[in-house]
Amino acid sequence: MVERRLNGEPLQYVLGSWSFRGLDLMVDRRVLIPRPETEQVVEVALRELDRRNGSDHVAVDLGTGSGAIALSIAHERKHVQMWAVDASPDAVAVAQANLAGLAGWAATRVRIVEGDWWDGLPGELKGRIDLAVSNPPYVSSAEMEGAPGRGGRLGTEGGARSRTGGTESIERILRAAPEWLSPSDQW
């Protein structure tokens, strides 16, 4: 373990797990390491859910990776049916392993699916989603070159020839959002 760390491998990968909002999540090179800033994304999502009327909500986590966001929301809010989507089969496997470690009713309210952003969701959810949350790639792959724990498509979209500097994922999510979100949430 010491040798791996001395060779520059992130501590989270060396340990094989990392704490995120009180959940002990498995992490390895197949997913990005949940960052403290991502906990703030969860905080905003929880505040938005609390602001809404009603008791049952459908929420999605697009680009779930380890499942940190989706699992945290389901763990902290009993009234949410959570869908977690990722295009990477490896990330889906990690998220499913983390779901298996989630105790109680929260685990029964999370569905993890493989797919490219919204395309991974079943069509019957169109127009029924109350909250969409994502921490998508926002830098180009050229900027990610050599960053520890960042490889392949993991954490980037569009590649080195990216014309928008890594914002392709954000644009795709926003472009399709009105079709999927419940009418009261459309902008």
N, C-alpha and C positions, 0 to 999 in steps of 0.2 A: 504494500500500500504506500509506503514511504517512497519507494522508487517511482511508482506511478505518479505520485504528487510532485516529486522532484523533476520528473520529465514533463511537467506542465499540465498534466491532466487535472481538470477541475475537481475540487474537493468533493462536490456533490456526486460526481461519477465514481470517484474512488470509493466513497461510502456506499453508493448504490441507492441512497434515499436522501430526501431533504424535507424539512418541515415547511408547510405552507398553510397558514391560517389554522394551525393546530392539527392539520392532517399530516400524517407521515406518508409521503409519496415516493414511490420507486422512480428513480431517474437513471437513465444511461444515455449513451451516445445516440440513441434513436430519437430522442426528444431534446428540446431546449430545456435548460434549467429554469424552473420557476423563479422569477426575480421579485424582489421586494416591491418594485413598482407595479407588478401585476396584482399584488394584494390591493392596491388602490383601485384598479379596474374592478375588482370584486366589490369593494366598498361602494363604488358608484352604482353598480348593478343592483346591489342590495337596497340602496336608498331608493332607486327607481321602482323596484318591486314593492317596497313599503309604501310608496306614494300612491300606488294604484288601488282602486277599489276592487273588491271581490276576493274570493278565497283561493281560486284555482287559476294558475297562470302557466302558460307554455313559454319556455325560454330556450334559446339555442346558444351554444358556444361554438363559433366557427373557427376552425383551426385549433382544435383542443389540445394537441400535443399530449402532455402527460395527464390531461384531464383536470389540472389544478383549478381552473376557473369553474368548470361545470360541477365538479365534485364539491367544491366549497359552497357554491350557491345552493345545491341540493341539501348539503349538510346543515346549512344555516337557516334555510327557509323551507318549512314543511309543506307549503302550499304551491310548490313549483314542480312541474313536470319538465325535466331537463333533457335536451338533446345535445349531444356532443359530436361534432363532425370533424374529420381530418382526412386529407387525401392520402396520407402515408399509412400503409398497412402496418408498418412498424410502430408508428405513433398510436394507432388504434389498439395494437396489442398492449402497449404500455398503459394506455388509459384504461383498458379493460382489466389489467392486473391491478391497477389502483382502485378501480371500482370494486373489485372482489375484496379488497381490504377495507372498504367502507362499511361500517356496521349500521345496523338498524334499517329503518324505513327509507332513509335517504337512498340507499342502494337500489330500491325497487322503483324509484322515480327517475332514474337516469338511463338513457338509451345512448349507446355509443355506436356510431355508424361511419363507414368509410365513404368518402365522397369529396368532391371538389367544391368547397364552400357550400352554398345553398343546394347544389345538385345532389348532395348526399341525403337530403331530407325527403321523406315521403310526400308526394303531391298533396295529400289530404291536409297537410299543415299550411298550405298556401292561404294567406289571409287570416291565419289563426294564431300567429306568434305574437306574444305580448312583449317580449324583450329579446333582442339580439345583442350578444356581447362577443367581442373578439379582441385579441391582441395580435393582429396580423403582422406579417413582415412589413417593415417600413424602411429598410435600407436595401441597396442593391447588393448583389452577390459579390461585386468587386470590393465593396466596403467590408464584407464579411470574410474575405480571403484570410486564412490563417488564424481567425479568431477561435480560441479553444471552445470546443463543444458546439461548433457551428459547421455543419457540413452538408453537402449536397443541396437539396431543395429546402432543407431545414432552416427556417428563419429567413429565407429570401424568396423572392418571386421575380421572374423576369430575367434574371441572369445579368451577366456583365454588359450586355447590349441594351440594358434597360433604358428606355427613353425618359422615363419619369423618375428615375432614381430610386426605385423600390416601392412606389406607391400603387403598383398594378393591383395588388390584392385588395387594398382599401377601395379602389375604384370599382372593382368587380363586386365587392360586398355591397357598397352603396347603390350601385346601379340596379341590383336585383332586390334590394330591401323592400321597396313598396309593394312588390308582388307577394311577399311572404308575411309582412307584418300585418297585424289586425288593423282595420281601417282607422281606428282612433289613434294609432301610432304613426301613421304615415305623415310625411312632411311635404 
